[in-house]
């Protein structure tokens, strides 16, 4: 091997690194201008800490570009692969400028699916020919600009002084400070900090509850262990969320109790006489929705859509300022003088769920059951709720019970091991995703059989207390659970939007006299809040569109569309066709994920986009 050739190859590669530095510096400068534009659309900071966070947000993008620089540096040692850099740079510029326009129109940032739709279906998006031509010319122009900048700007050496170790170390320290503030703010629900996330493109700040508590313990003056402000008034008129669109009048008489029982990871097929006989009997004498779709494939999007009546895609925006954007449903309960109680196996403190869902529930009425076997916690939960029925208060009640035994690892007492055989190693599927699912699924069946007994106990307790007739009872899952039913090696939840992870039972027992129904039309989590607001709380049915994406459960159409959420993405669901927005190539039948489906009509997608931006200020 010729040492001189290797040396020359290395020298050319390192020389190209200086070109890369200048080119990346130019792209970063353009990106930061766009970031500043977005920040100017956001509310002004309200105190010195918020100002410090707001001013240091650009360090996040500096850090990201530094990582990209390290990756792109590997391309510099081949003359042909080096040309990938200006091409990728052009695509980034196209994304940045298109995102500005999309944000102005829809108040959300571009997804992979939106990009695909943009390039494949200009006509479907409703763009006139002139706009299509301008878009094409803009893309071509940005490509030419990027290539020209790579050839010419890379020799300018304008950014040489900003790439020394001292500058980079300073940038890293600023980034660390910025993220530490967000880590603290996310745990303590400090909307004055977290509200900016909704305004920024490709912004994924660090989440670390343990780190937040460590910061508060060691630097309480900078990171005080204090919850966010309680004032419902946003600090400026630039708040991201506009919810509800107008005040909702609730003038009719309200007085019926409301009981909501949520089961973790409840697959729709488990509601049968063998696994859940008492719950199945309840469903036969209530409103049972046979094709019910959760707001997502995980707990947070499921509960958000259930308790807000909104698509889960709104969650990040609402979480940004939880004190300003609590659930209208639970706020209306307070206004109508309901006594609200929450009983949860586990915690609802994470992900800003408590301030969003139950901001007005007093601490003494907010009970967690933790640190024991899950099935024991669930039994204690039901016992505590039963004890609360002895209250002498005459005020109507709203009770929220969140049972967790049906979440992995699927817990149940020894007396509920009805379904056999069971797997000895519940985590076996993680190493072999093609195992026979039945032994693990029997653990799951046993856990739901146990929860079925608790639901039966709840029903009997209500009847014994004389509250059954005057109580709206809602029994539902937060999402579903898969055991490789798609035959694509998916297990659990969060990994796809098929029915095995998003279809869950919904049982509604109205207060007073009603006719039992078996409803085949598609229903969604978002329908529960408007139904309770209208029929239980006496609110104006004409105002539903001012606070919800849902409909009344007794007036469901045969054709339906909705938005499904996860922790990393969202998807469109249109009459049983799922279109993943992150993995834009995935478009499948909700009932059978192996079945590819035709393109969803653009008009349906545009309607859902409008619903996703309806409650955002423009």
N, C-alpha and C positions, 0 to 999 in steps of 0.2 A: 504494500500500500504506500502510495507516494505521500510523504509527510507534507510536502509543499502544497499539494492539491487540497489536502484536508485543511491546512492553515488558510489557504485562500478562500475555501468554502466558508470557513468560520468567520473570516473577516468580512466577507460580503453579507453574511447573515447578521452579524452585529451592526454593520452599517445600516442595513434595512431596519434594524430596531430603532434607530434614531428617526427614520422616516415614520415608522409606526407611532412613535411618541408624539410627533407633531400632528399627525393625522388624527390620532385619538384625542389629542388636546382640542383640536378644532371641533370634533363631534361632541366632546364634553361641553365646550363653550355653547354650542347651539342647544344642546339638551338643557343646560342650566338656564338659558334664556327662556325656554319653554316652561321649565319648572317655576321660574319666577313669575311667569304669566299665570300659571295655575295658582300659585300662592297669593297673587293679587286678586284672584277670584274668591279667596277664602276670607273668613272673618279676621280682623286684626287681633293680635294677641292682647290679652287683658292684664297681664302682670309680667314682672321681669323674667320669671322662669319660662313662661310661655314665649316671650320675646326671644330668649336665648335658644329655645328649641326651634322656633320658627326660622331664625336666622341661620341655624346650623343644619337645616334640612338638606341643603345642597351637598353636604359632606357624605350623605348616603349615596348619592349618585357618583361622587368622586371615588368612593370605596368600590362600588360596582364596576366602574370603568377600570379601576386598577386591576381587578380580578380578570376582566375581559382582556386587558393588555397582556397579562401573563399568559393567557390562553392563546391569543393571537400571536404572541412572540414566537411560538413554536412554528407558525406558518412562514416566518421570515427566512428560514434557512433553505427554502426552495423557491426559486424565482417564479414558478408557476402557481404554487399554493399561495404565495404572497398576494397574488391578484384577487384572491377571495376577499381580502380585507376591504377594498373599496366597494365591492359588490355588496357585502354584508353591511357596510356603512351606509350605502344608498338605501337598502331596505330599512335600516333603522331610521333614517331621516323620513322616509315615506310613512313609517309607523308614527313617528313623533308628530308630524304635521297633520296626518289624518286623525290622530287621536284628539288633537285640539278641536277639529271640526265636529267630530262625533260627540265629544263632551259638551260642546255648545248646543247640539241638537237634542241629545238624549240624557245628559248628565250621568253617563257612565263611560268607562274607558273601554277601549277596543278589546274584544276577545279574539281568539284564533278563528272561531266560527264566523265572526263578523268580517274578518279579513277574507275568508274563503267566499262568503256570500258577496262581498264587495266586488271581487274579481270575476266571479262566475255569473252573477245575476244583477248587472247594473239596472236592467229594466225592471226587475222585481223590486228593487229598492225604491223605485219611483224616481230615478234620476233622469232628467231630460238629456237629450243628445249633447247639448252644449256642455253640460256638467261632465258627461262621460268623456268628451274630447279633452276638456281641461284637465280632468283627472289623469288621463293617459299622458298628456303632455307634461304634467307635473312630475309624474313618475319618471318619464324619460329625462326631464330636466334635472331631477335630483340624482339620477344615475350619472349623467354627464358631469354634474358638479362634483360628485364623489370621486369619479375617476380623475378629473382634472386636479382636484385637491390632492389626490394621492401622488400624482405626477409632479405637481408644482409646489403645493403648500408644504409638502413634507421636507422641502429643502430650506424652509424659512428659518427654522430653529427659534421660533418665538417662545416655545414652551420649555426650552432647555432649563431655564432657571427654576421652573416649577416641578422638576422631576428629581431634584437632589434628595438625599436621604432626610435632611432636616425638614424640608417641605412636606415630604410624604409622612414622616413621623408626626408632624403637627396635624396633618389632615386626618391621620388615624386616631389621634387623641380627640379631635373635634368630633369625629364619627362616634367614638366610644361614648363621649358625653351625650351626644344627641340620642343615641340608642338607650343609654341608661335612663334618661328622662322618660322615654317612651315605655320602657320596661316597668318603671314605677307607675306611670300614669295608667297603663292598661289594667294593672291589678287594682288600683285604687279608684278606678272609674273617673279619672280626671279629664273631663270632656274638653277643657281648655287646651289640652295637648292632643288627645286622640282624634279630635274632630278633623284634623288636617289630612288624615290618611285617605279619606274619601275623595279628596281633591287631586291626589297625586297619581301619576301613571306608574305602573310596575313598582309599587311601593309596598314592601313587605317587611315592616320593622320587627325587631326581635320581641318575642313574648316569653317571659321567664318569671313565673310567680315566685319561685325561691329567691331569685336574684333581687326581685323587688323588695321582698321582706328583709333581705340582707342589707340592701341600700338604706332602707328606712331605719333599721336597727343601728347602723353604723354612721349614717349621715342624716339624722332626723331634721336638721335645719334646711338641708337642700331637698331631701326626699321625705317629707313628713308622712307618717302613717295615718293619713286622714282621707276619708272618702271625699269624692268630688262634691262640688256645690249642689245644693238642693233646689236652687231657684229654677223654675220652669222657663224663665225668660232667657232666650239666647242673647249673647252680648252684643251682636250687631245684626243688621239686616241681611248679612251674607251667609247665614246658616244654610247648610246643604239640604236639610230636610224641610219639607212643607207638609206637615201631617198633624191633624186632618186638614183637608183643603178648606173646610169651613166648620164652624161649630155645629155639633150634632145635638138636635133637640130630643130630649127624652121626657115626654110629658105624660105619657100614659102610665097608669098605675103599675108599679113594680113591687113585688113582694115575695115572689117564689125564690126558694133557695136554689143554689147551683152547686153541684158536686162534679168535679172533673177528676177522673182517675186515668192516669197515663201509665202504660206498661212499657218498659224498655224493650226495644228490639222485637216487637210482636208481629210475627209473620201472619198474613191473612189466613193462610190455610190451616193454622192451628186452632181457629175458632170452630171446633167440631165437637160432637157429643162425647167422643172418646177422650180427648185431651182436656177440654174445658166444658164439662156438662152444665155447670151452673151459669156460666157466662153465656153459653149457647142458649139456654132456656130464657135468660134475660133478653137476649137478642130477638127471640121469637115473639116476645111481647112488647117490643119497642120499635123504634125505627132502626133498621139494620141496613147499612150501606155496603153492598156486595162488591163494589168496585171503587174502593176508597184509596186515594193517593195522598201520601204524606207530602209535606213541603220539601222533603229532601231525604237523603240516605244516612243521616246522622242526627244526633240529639239536638244540637243547636239549631240547624235549619228547621228541623221538625217542630221543636217547641216554639221557635220564633213565628213560623207561619200559623201555628195553632193558636197562639195567644195574641197575635197582632191581626190576623186575617190578611196578611200581606205576603207577597212572594219572598222567599228566602234571600233573593238577590239584594233586598234592601237591608239585610242585617248589618253589613259592615258600615253603611252610612249611619244607621240608627245607633250602632254601638259607639260610633265616634263621639256622640254627645248623649249618653244614656239618660242623664238627668233632665235634658230638654225634650227627650223623645220617648217617654214611657208608653206602654200599651194603653190605647184609648179605652179598651175594654176594662182593664183593671182600674184605670182612673175613674171610669164611669161608675164602677161598683162603689168606689169611695164616695163619689158625689151623691149616689143614691142610698147612702148610709148602710151599705152592706158591711158585715164583719167578715174580713177575709183571713183565712188561715192556710198555711202551706205546710205540708208534711212531706219530706223528701228523704229517700234512702240514698245517701250521697250528698253532694253539694250543688247548689245553684249559684254559688258565688263567682265561679269562673266564667270567662267569656262575657262578663257584664250582664249575665242573665237576671240576677236579682233586681238591679236597678231598672232594667228594661221591663221585666214582666211584673214585678211585685214591689214597686217603689213605695207604696203606701201601707204595706203589711208591717205591723208593729213587730219588734223583735220577739216579744213574748208569744206571738202567734206564728212565728217562723221556726219550725222545728226540723232539725237534721238528725238522722240516725246513722251513725258511722262507727267504725272501729270494731265491728263484730262480723260474724258471718252474715252475708247479705240476706239470707232468708230470715235470720233472727231480726235484723234491722227492719225488714218489711213487716214482720209481725208486730214489733214494737211500734212501728209507724201506725198501723191500723188500730192498735190498742190505744195509742195516744189520741187518735182522731175519735175513737169511740168515747173516751173519757171526756172529750171536749163537748160532746152532745149533751152533757149534763148541765151545760151553761143555762142560766135562767134568763139570759138576754132574749128580748123579743125581736131584735133586729134580724133581718134576713141574712143568710150566710152564703159565702162563697168559699168552698173548700177545694184545695188542689192537692191531690195525692199522687206522688211519683214513686212507683214501685220498680225495683231494680233487679230482682232475682233472675229475670229472664235475659239479662245481659251476660255475655261471656264472663266467667266460666260456668254460667247456668247452675244456680244454686237451688237446692231444695232439701227439706228435712228428710231423715231416713225413712219416715213413714210415707213419703211420696215418691218412692223409687218404683213406680208402677211399670214404666216402660223399660224393657230389657231386650238385649244386653246393652250395657253402657261401656264406653271406652275408658280404659284405665288412664290413658294420657290424653287429656282434653286438647292439648296443643299439638297433637300429632299432625294435624292438617297443615301446620306451618312448614313442616319438613317434607311432607308428601301430600300434595294437593289433589291427588287422585284416589285417596283412600275411600273406602265405603263410608258414606256419611251417616248411616243409620245409628251406629253406636253413640256418636257425638250428638246426633239429633235427638236421641232418647234422653240424654241429659237435659236438652232444651225442652222437650215435651214434659219431662218431670217438673222442671221449674215452672212452666206455665200451668200445669195441673195444680201445683201448689198455689200459684197466684189466683187461680180459679177459686180455690177454697176461700181466699181472702176476699175476693169480690163477692162471693156468697155471704160471707160474714158481714161485709159492708151493707149489702142489701137488707139482711135481717136486722142489723142495727138501726138502719133508717126506719124500717117498718116498726120496730119495737119502740122507737122514740116518737112515733106518730108523724114522721117527716116525709115519708115516702111519696105520698100523693102530691105534696106541695114542693117537690124538688125536681129540678132538671138534672138528670144524671147523664154524664158523657163519659163513656169508656172507650179509650182509643190507645194506639201505640204511637210512640214518637217517630218510629220508622220501622222497617222490617228487618229480616235476617236471612241470609242465604247460606245454603249448605251444598253448594255446587249444583244447584238445580238447572242452571244454564248450561252445564257440562262444559264450562270454559274455565274451570278451576278458580272460581270466585267463592270466597267464604266470608261470613260475617256481614259487614256493611261498609259503607264509605267508598267502595270500589267501582260501582256502576249504578245506573238509574233504572234498571229493570224492575219488574214487579216484585221480584224476590227480595229486593232491598228497599222498595218504596211503597208497596201495597200493604196496608195494615187494616185491621178491623176498625170500624166506627159504629158504635151503638149509642143512640140518643133516646133516652126515656123522658119525654116532656112532662112538665107538671100538669096536673089537672086531668081532664078527660081528653083522650086522644085515640086515634085508630092506629094499631100496629101496621108497620109498612116494611116490605122487603124491597129495597130500592136498587135497581140495576143500573141506573144512569150514573155516570162518573161523578164522584164527589171528591173534594180536596180539603186539606186541613184549613185552607183559607175560608171555607164556608161556615166553620163553627162559630167564629166571633160574630159575624153579621146575624146569624140565626139567634144567638143568645141575646145580642144587643136589641134585636127587634122584638122577640117574643118574651124573653124573660125580664129585660130591663125597660121595655116600653119605649124604645127609641124609634125615630122616624125611619121607616123602611126606604123612603125615597132618598135618604142620605147615605145609603150603604156605599155608593161609589165614591163618596168623599173621604172614606177612611179604610176601605178594604178592596182587595182584588177578588173577593169571594162573592157567593150568591147565597140565597136562602136555601136551606137543605130540603125544603118541601117544594121547591120550584126549580129543580135542576133540569137543564137541557140534555138531550141525548149526545150532542157533540160538545167537546170540551177541550180547552188548552190551558196550560199552566207553566210555571217555571219551577224547576226542582233545584235544590241547593245541596252543596257538600261543603267540606272545609277548604277546598282548593279551587272549585269551579262551580258552574251552574249549567243547567241543560234546559232545553225547551221540550215540552211534552204536548203534542197536538194529536188528539184523537188516537192515542196509543202508539204514536211514533215518537221516539226519543232522539233528539239531536244534541249531542254533547258539544258545549261551546269551547271547551279547552282542547279536546281531541276532535277536531272538526271533521275528521274522516269517519267518526263513529255515528252512524244513523241506523237505528235498529228498532225492531218490534218490542214494545214494552213487555209483552207476554213471553216472547222468545228472543233472547238476545242474539241468537245465531241467525235470525232472519233479518237480512238487510231490507231496508225500506226505501221507497222513492223519496225524492226531495220534498220537504214540506213546502207548501205554497208560500211564496214570499209575503203575500198579504197577511197570512197567519203569523209569520215571524214579526212583521212590522207591528201588528196589533200587540203582540207580547212585549216588544221593545217599548211601545208606548206605555204599557202597563208598568214596566220596570222603571220608567222615569217619571211617572205621573205624580209621585209624591216627593219629587226633588225640585228645589227652587231653580229657576232659570235666570 
